[in-house]
Amino acid sequence: MKTFQLGGTLREGVGKKATNAVRNNGNIPCVLYGGSTNITFQVTSGDVRKLVYTPEIFLVELTIDGKQYSAIMKDLQFHPVSDKLLHIDFYEVSNEKPVEIAVPVRLEGLAEGVKAGGKLQQNLRLIKVKGLVNHIPEQLKINVEDLGLGKTIQIIDLSFPNLILTTPKTAIVATVNATRATKK
C-alpha cells in the first residue's frame, strides 16, 4: 500500500462551535481513533486533496504536533449542497491487529466472451477486505480471461492470500453480457 505524509495540529475544542471555527480558518477537523485515546486535530484542506480525491488507498503517516501515527482514512463527511469536505475520520493501524478496508478492483486480461462479441461489465469497483495492514495490496487484480459470454465472477469465486473478503459472497464483480450483435 502506498504511503501519504500528512501533518496536523491538535485542536482544543470539540463540538459544533469549535469545528465551525476550524472550518472558517480554511482547515478541516479530523479525529484519529483506534489507539489508546481519541485524538482530535486539524489539517489544511490543500494537504488532503490528493488523499481524498483519488481512487487509490493510502497508509497515512500522520504527524500531529511532532508525534507519529500510522492510520487509514475510514470516513469522510461532505456538505450536502456544496460538496465541501467537512470532516475526516482516521483509524490508527498496527501490524498486529487486522483492519477492514475497501480495496480497488482491477480486471486483467481479455475475456473469452468479449472475443465472441460480448461486453465486459465491471459491477464492483471496490471490495471490502480484512487483514493485516502489511498484507493489504494497492489493488485486487482479477483475471477475466476465462470469463465466457453470459458468465459472471462473484465474490465467492475469489480468494487472495492473507485476506478475508467481507463483501457479500453473492455480489457480482464482473460479467460478460451479450450484445444485440451476438444474439442474432
Contacts in CASP RR format, 6 or more apart in sequence:
PFRMAT RR
TARGET T0000
AUTHOR 0000-0000-0000
METHOD contacts of the structure
MODEL  1
MKTFQLGGTLREGVGKKATNAVRNNGNIPCVLYGGSTNITFQVTSGDVRK
LVYTPEIFLVELTIDGKQYSAIMKDLQFHPVSDKLLHIDFYEVSNEKPVE
IAVPVRLEGLAEGVKAGGKLQQNLRLIKVKGLVNHIPEQLKINVEDLGLG
KTIQIIDLSFPNLILTTPKTAIVATVNATRATKK
1 57 0 8 1.000
1 58 0 8 1.000
1 59 0 8 1.000
1 133 0 8 1.000
1 136 0 8 1.000
1 137 0 8 1.000
1 138 0 8 1.000
2 56 0 8 1.000
2 57 0 8 1.000
2 58 0 8 1.000
2 59 0 8 1.000
2 138 0 8 1.000
3 58 0 8 1.000
3 59 0 8 1.000
3 60 0 8 1.000
3 61 0 8 1.000
4 50 0 8 1.000
4 51 0 8 1.000
4 58 0 8 1.000
4 59 0 8 1.000
4 60 0 8 1.000
4 61 0 8 1.000
5 61 0 8 1.000
5 63 0 8 1.000
6 43 0 8 1.000
6 47 0 8 1.000
6 48 0 8 1.000
6 51 0 8 1.000
6 60 0 8 1.000
6 61 0 8 1.000
6 62 0 8 1.000
6 63 0 8 1.000
7 43 0 8 1.000
7 47 0 8 1.000
7 62 0 8 1.000
7 63 0 8 1.000
7 64 0 8 1.000
8 30 0 8 1.000
8 41 0 8 1.000
8 42 0 8 1.000
8 43 0 8 1.000
8 62 0 8 1.000
8 63 0 8 1.000
8 64 0 8 1.000
8 65 0 8 1.000
9 41 0 8 1.000
9 42 0 8 1.000
9 64 0 8 1.000
9 65 0 8 1.000
10 39 0 8 1.000
10 40 0 8 1.000
10 41 0 8 1.000
10 64 0 8 1.000
10 65 0 8 1.000
11 18 0 8 1.000
11 22 0 8 1.000
11 29 0 8 1.000
11 40 0 8 1.000
11 41 0 8 1.000
11 42 0 8 1.000
12 18 0 8 1.000
13 40 0 8 1.000
14 40 0 8 1.000
18 29 0 8 1.000
19 29 0 8 1.000
19 87 0 8 1.000
22 28 0 8 1.000
22 29 0 8 1.000
22 42 0 8 1.000
23 29 0 8 1.000
23 86 0 8 1.000
26 44 0 8 1.000
26 45 0 8 1.000
27 42 0 8 1.000
27 43 0 8 1.000
27 44 0 8 1.000
27 45 0 8 1.000
28 42 0 8 1.000
28 43 0 8 1.000
28 44 0 8 1.000
28 45 0 8 1.000
28 48 0 8 1.000
28 85 0 8 1.000
28 86 0 8 1.000
28 87 0 8 1.000
28 88 0 8 1.000
29 40 0 8 1.000
29 41 0 8 1.000
29 42 0 8 1.000
29 86 0 8 1.000
29 87 0 8 1.000
29 88 0 8 1.000
30 40 0 8 1.000
30 41 0 8 1.000
30 42 0 8 1.000
30 43 0 8 1.000
30 87 0 8 1.000
30 88 0 8 1.000
30 89 0 8 1.000
30 90 0 8 1.000
31 38 0 8 1.000
31 39 0 8 1.000
31 40 0 8 1.000
31 41 0 8 1.000
31 87 0 8 1.000
31 88 0 8 1.000
31 89 0 8 1.000
31 90 0 8 1.000
32 38 0 8 1.000
32 39 0 8 1.000
32 41 0 8 1.000
32 62 0 8 1.000
32 64 0 8 1.000
32 69 0 8 1.000
32 71 0 8 1.000
32 90 0 8 1.000
32 91 0 8 1.000
32 92 0 8 1.000
33 39 0 8 1.000
33 89 0 8 1.000
33 90 0 8 1.000
33 91 0 8 1.000
33 92 0 8 1.000
34 91 0 8 1.000
34 92 0 8 1.000
35 92 0 8 1.000
39 64 0 8 1.000
39 69 0 8 1.000
41 64 0 8 1.000
41 65 0 8 1.000
43 88 0 8 1.000
45 85 0 8 1.000
48 85 0 8 1.000
48 88 0 8 1.000
51 58 0 8 1.000
51 60 0 8 1.000
51 73 0 8 1.000
52 73 0 8 1.000
52 76 0 8 1.000
52 85 0 8 1.000
52 88 0 8 1.000
55 104 0 8 1.000
55 125 0 8 1.000
56 104 0 8 1.000
56 138 0 8 1.000
56 139 0 8 1.000
57 72 0 8 1.000
57 101 0 8 1.000
57 102 0 8 1.000
57 103 0 8 1.000
57 104 0 8 1.000
57 136 0 8 1.000
57 138 0 8 1.000
58 72 0 8 1.000
58 73 0 8 1.000
59 70 0 8 1.000
59 71 0 8 1.000
59 72 0 8 1.000
59 93 0 8 1.000
59 133 0 8 1.000
60 70 0 8 1.000
60 71 0 8 1.000
60 72 0 8 1.000
60 73 0 8 1.000
60 90 0 8 1.000
61 68 0 8 1.000
61 69 0 8 1.000
61 70 0 8 1.000
62 68 0 8 1.000
62 69 0 8 1.000
62 70 0 8 1.000
62 71 0 8 1.000
62 90 0 8 1.000
63 69 0 8 1.000
69 90 0 8 1.000
69 92 0 8 1.000
70 92 0 8 1.000
70 93 0 8 1.000
70 94 0 8 1.000
70 133 0 8 1.000
71 90 0 8 1.000
71 91 0 8 1.000
71 92 0 8 1.000
71 93 0 8 1.000
72 90 0 8 1.000
72 91 0 8 1.000
72 93 0 8 1.000
72 99 0 8 1.000
72 101 0 8 1.000
72 133 0 8 1.000
73 88 0 8 1.000
73 89 0 8 1.000
73 90 0 8 1.000
73 91 0 8 1.000
74 89 0 8 1.000
74 90 0 8 1.000
74 91 0 8 1.000
75 87 0 8 1.000
75 88 0 8 1.000
75 89 0 8 1.000
76 85 0 8 1.000
76 87 0 8 1.000
76 88 0 8 1.000
76 89 0 8 1.000
77 85 0 8 1.000
77 86 0 8 1.000
77 87 0 8 1.000
77 88 0 8 1.000
78 84 0 8 1.000
78 85 0 8 1.000
78 86 0 8 1.000
79 85 0 8 1.000
79 86 0 8 1.000
91 99 0 8 1.000
93 99 0 8 1.000
93 133 0 8 1.000
94 133 0 8 1.000
95 132 0 8 1.000
95 133 0 8 1.000
95 134 0 8 1.000
96 132 0 8 1.000
97 132 0 8 1.000
98 130 0 8 1.000
98 131 0 8 1.000
98 132 0 8 1.000
98 164 0 8 1.000
99 130 0 8 1.000
99 131 0 8 1.000
99 132 0 8 1.000
99 133 0 8 1.000
99 136 0 8 1.000
100 128 0 8 1.000
100 129 0 8 1.000
100 130 0 8 1.000
100 131 0 8 1.000
100 166 0 8 1.000
101 128 0 8 1.000
101 129 0 8 1.000
101 136 0 8 1.000
102 126 0 8 1.000
102 127 0 8 1.000
102 128 0 8 1.000
102 129 0 8 1.000
103 126 0 8 1.000
103 127 0 8 1.000
103 128 0 8 1.000
103 129 0 8 1.000
103 136 0 8 1.000
103 137 0 8 1.000
103 138 0 8 1.000
103 139 0 8 1.000
103 140 0 8 1.000
104 125 0 8 1.000
104 126 0 8 1.000
104 138 0 8 1.000
104 139 0 8 1.000
104 140 0 8 1.000
105 122 0 8 1.000
105 124 0 8 1.000
105 125 0 8 1.000
105 126 0 8 1.000
105 127 0 8 1.000
105 139 0 8 1.000
105 140 0 8 1.000
105 142 0 8 1.000
105 173 0 8 1.000
106 139 0 8 1.000
106 140 0 8 1.000
106 141 0 8 1.000
106 142 0 8 1.000
107 120 0 8 1.000
107 122 0 8 1.000
107 142 0 8 1.000
107 144 0 8 1.000
107 174 0 8 1.000
108 141 0 8 1.000
108 142 0 8 1.000
108 143 0 8 1.000
108 144 0 8 1.000
109 143 0 8 1.000
109 144 0 8 1.000
109 145 0 8 1.000
110 144 0 8 1.000
110 145 0 8 1.000
111 120 0 8 1.000
111 144 0 8 1.000
111 145 0 8 1.000
111 146 0 8 1.000
111 147 0 8 1.000
111 148 0 8 1.000
111 176 0 8 1.000
112 145 0 8 1.000
112 146 0 8 1.000
112 147 0 8 1.000
112 148 0 8 1.000
112 149 0 8 1.000
112 176 0 8 1.000
113 120 0 8 1.000
113 147 0 8 1.000
113 148 0 8 1.000
113 149 0 8 1.000
113 150 0 8 1.000
113 151 0 8 1.000
113 176 0 8 1.000
114 120 0 8 1.000
114 176 0 8 1.000
116 148 0 8 1.000
116 149 0 8 1.000
116 182 0 8 1.000
117 149 0 8 1.000
117 178 0 8 1.000
117 179 0 8 1.000
117 181 0 8 1.000
117 182 0 8 1.000
118 149 0 8 1.000
118 176 0 8 1.000
118 177 0 8 1.000
118 178 0 8 1.000
118 179 0 8 1.000
118 182 0 8 1.000
119 176 0 8 1.000
119 177 0 8 1.000
119 179 0 8 1.000
120 144 0 8 1.000
120 147 0 8 1.000
120 174 0 8 1.000
120 175 0 8 1.000
120 176 0 8 1.000
121 174 0 8 1.000
121 175 0 8 1.000
121 176 0 8 1.000
121 177 0 8 1.000
122 173 0 8 1.000
122 174 0 8 1.000
123 171 0 8 1.000
123 172 0 8 1.000
123 173 0 8 1.000
123 174 0 8 1.000
123 175 0 8 1.000
124 167 0 8 1.000
124 171 0 8 1.000
124 172 0 8 1.000
124 173 0 8 1.000
124 174 0 8 1.000
127 140 0 8 1.000
127 155 0 8 1.000
127 158 0 8 1.000
127 165 0 8 1.000
127 167 0 8 1.000
127 173 0 8 1.000
128 165 0 8 1.000
128 166 0 8 1.000
128 167 0 8 1.000
129 136 0 8 1.000
129 140 0 8 1.000
129 160 0 8 1.000
129 163 0 8 1.000
129 164 0 8 1.000
129 165 0 8 1.000
129 166 0 8 1.000
130 163 0 8 1.000
130 164 0 8 1.000
130 166 0 8 1.000
131 162 0 8 1.000
131 163 0 8 1.000
131 164 0 8 1.000
132 162 0 8 1.000
135 161 0 8 1.000
135 162 0 8 1.000
135 163 0 8 1.000
136 163 0 8 1.000
137 160 0 8 1.000
140 158 0 8 1.000
140 160 0 8 1.000
142 153 0 8 1.000
142 158 0 8 1.000
142 173 0 8 1.000
142 174 0 8 1.000
144 153 0 8 1.000
144 174 0 8 1.000
147 153 0 8 1.000
147 174 0 8 1.000
147 175 0 8 1.000
147 176 0 8 1.000
148 176 0 8 1.000
149 176 0 8 1.000
149 178 0 8 1.000
149 182 0 8 1.000
150 175 0 8 1.000
150 176 0 8 1.000
150 177 0 8 1.000
150 178 0 8 1.000
151 175 0 8 1.000
151 176 0 8 1.000
152 172 0 8 1.000
152 173 0 8 1.000
152 174 0 8 1.000
152 175 0 8 1.000
152 176 0 8 1.000
153 172 0 8 1.000
153 173 0 8 1.000
153 174 0 8 1.000
153 175 0 8 1.000
154 169 0 8 1.000
154 170 0 8 1.000
154 171 0 8 1.000
154 172 0 8 1.000
154 173 0 8 1.000
155 165 0 8 1.000
155 167 0 8 1.000
155 168 0 8 1.000
155 169 0 8 1.000
155 170 0 8 1.000
155 171 0 8 1.000
155 173 0 8 1.000
156 169 0 8 1.000
156 170 0 8 1.000
158 165 0 8 1.000
158 173 0 8 1.000
159 165 0 8 1.000
END
